[in-house]
Amino acid sequence: MCDWELAKIEEQLNSNTTTKLFFTDLNGRLKNVTVNPNNIERILKNGVGIDGSSIPGIATVDDSDRVLKPIVDSFHLVDFGDKKVGFFIGQIFNQDGSRSDVDPRLALERAVEKAANDFQIKLMMGPEHEFFLLRGHEFGGEIHSDKLDYFDSSPSDVGEVVRQEIVDVLGRCGVKYEKTHHEVTSSQHEINLEPGDPLSVADRTVLFEFVTKEVAARHQLHATFMAKPFTGFNRNAFHIHVSISDLNGANLCYDEDREYHLSETLMYFMGGIVKHAREASIVLASTVNSYKAYVLDKEAPVVRGWGLRNRSSMVRIPYAAGPEDTRLELRCPDATGNVYLQFAIVIFMGLAGIAGKEDPGQPDLGSNYKPEMQPKVFDRRYLPRDIFPALMEAEDSAFMKESLGSQLFSNYMRIKTREWESFRTTITDLEHRKYLLI
């Protein structure tokens, strides 16, 4: 770290600034520790100790001590008006100073390095952030904050106020947005930020979730990124846009001479995503609730495949204003997962496709939501319809173990298997209504 970088950070931090180091557990839940800003030089150099055994997937109780070191380049001074937060992303290290193999950010760092070193490409990623603004944490009574529809607005729309405040706070951090709007379902909103390199955008996603929840709370609302809060309505998706360029920044997705003007590189990248989508599903759709979104006609993909501007496709080629904007959009992830693992596995899938010259097949024709498209109980043409088959696919996958690393993969699968087991053995109100009178 240069002296001028330290001086710039120290200039913005003082005893009245809350300084936090953020990271994620393997589930993707945000974690943070507050540190004394007066000690920031020492903390930047040596980090702070944490109990890894209390964080899902990070360490065991007999070997629990870990070190969290802030990344200088991740610093933002988050100005909420009445308070300021010094924001850092932290990397997890072992006691001996080596990097922790189960730090989810490390998986993404390795994916980015592999793309550059082995394939001489770099990627730009841009997720779409969808969330609900609700009146409370608990279900019961009226919890919706509005009754609006897609792109709707009204003079009393508190959601529009919250969205604007979120992008204003992010703007003061130097984060630019592209658009914000009300989504399809009541109380549902979307904010799209400018694309960037995968690591910066993943770090920014942590910042986005933190700011969104803070701003919502200031309006006596609860922001949730839960995949499927309401039966019969659209989910919260986490669509990921991906573009590929050479190391000099020239777009590698467009080819004037090929069918659909899509390059061989982009087609192979999509081929890898299509091929490995079932085994990677446990990362891209990581909760029991995630799979309740995979129903016909609710804008969640059900079929493994790709399409041209087809919103029922798992991978979509969206409209591009020019050749340099040609990209793909992956529509199966949701925001309940770990953003670092999600970005990493998307990159690893694409790189495997390029290496194996995987053919994604012909584009989807028409809607995949037609009634005749309803899959059988087990149908490999489709994404898993439940977390249990997703776990089965991942458990038997050499690709997943190699991509995420054996220790991280093992820890992740143990967490997700326990999650499934807790839901499998819990009796629900639905079961009471269906079976109690038998």
PyMOL commands that set and color helices and strands:
alter all, ss='L'
color gray80, all
select helices_A, chain A and resi 3-12+37-46+52-54+72-74+104-119+158-172+198-218+259-261+264-284+289-293+323-325+339-356+371-373+387-395+398-404+406-424+429-435
alter helices_A, ss='H'
color red, helices_A
select strands_A, chain A and resi 18-24+30-35+48-51+65-70+76-79+84-93+121-134+177-182+188-193+222-224+240-246+306-308+315-317+328-330
alter strands_A, ss='S'
color yellow, strands_A
deselect
rebuild
show_as cartoon
